[in-house]
Amino acid sequence: MSYVSILGTLAALASMASFVPQAWKVIRTRQTKDISVGMYLLTVAAFALWLAFGIALRQWPLVVSNGVCLALSLFILAMTLFPRKEKEKVAAALTGKKRSRS
C-alpha cells in the first residue's frame, strides 16, 4: 500500500469517526438545542455531492466514506429537526431503554 493510499484511508476513517461522538451524544442525551441546523444542512448537501462525485468516478473509497458520513450527518440533522417525542422514540430504539424523567 502506497503512502498516498494510507493517507487517504486515514483521512476517510477520521472523517467517518468524527460524526460518531456527536451522534452518540444525541442518542444518549436526546438534546440537540445547541446543534446548528444550517451547518448540518450544508454538511448533508456536501456529503451528498461528494457521494455523487464518487459514484460518477466509480471511486469506491469516496463512495463508502462519504456514504457513511452522509448517513451519520443525516441522522444528526434529523434528530435536530425531530420533536422531543420522536427523539425519545429513536433513541430508545437504538439504546434499548427509555429515558427516565428526572
N, C-alpha and C positions, 0 to 999 in steps of 0.2 A: 504494500500500500504506500503510495507516494505521500509526501508531506502535505500536498495540496488536498488530497483525499482525506487525510487525517484532520486537517484544519477544517474542511467542510463538514465532516462528521461531528467534530466537537462543536462547531457553530450551530448545527442543526439540533444537537442534543441540548445545548444551552438554551436555545430559543424555545424548544418544546418544554423543557423543565421550568422555564421562567414563569409560566402561567399556573403551574401546579400549586404553589403556595397560596396564591390569591383564590383559586378555585376551592381549595380545601378550607380556607378561612371562611369563605362564603357559605360552604356546606356546614361547617362547624358552628358558626355564629349566627347564620341566617341574616346577617347585616350587610347592606350594600349602600347605605346612605352616603358614604364618602367616595364612592366609585364614580368616575366621570363617564356619563353615558356618551358624550361626544367623542371622547378618546376611544372608547370601545367600539363605537360605530366606525370610526376611521380604521381602527385595528382590524376589525372584521372585514371591512372593504379591502384593505391592503392584503390580508391573507387570502381572500377570495381571488384577488387579481394575481398574486404570486402562484396560487394553485392553478389557475387557468394558464398562466405562463408556463409553468412546469409541464402541464398536460400537453400544451401546444408543442413544446420542445421535446416531449417524451423523456424528460429528465426525472426519473422516478424518485431520486433523493429529494428533489424540490417538491414533488407531489406529496410524498409521505410526510415530510417535516411540516410543510405548510398546511396540509390537511389536518394534522394533529393540532397545530397552533390555531387553525380556524375553528375546529371543534371546541377547544378549550376557551377561546375568546368569545365564541358564540354562547357557550354555557354561562360565562360570567355576565355577558350582556343580557341574556335572557333573565338570569336571576336578578339583575339590577332592575329590569323592567317589570318583573312579576310583582303582583300584590303580595303582601305578607303571607296570606293563607297559602298561596301557591308555592312560595319559597319553602314554607314549612313542609308541604307535601313532598316536594322534590328532595329536600334534604333528608327527610325521614326515610324516603325510599332508598336513598343512597347509603345512609348510615345504618338503617335497620332499627332506628329508635326515634321516638318522638321527643321533642324538646319540652322539658318541664317548664311551666310558667312560674317564675320566681318573683 
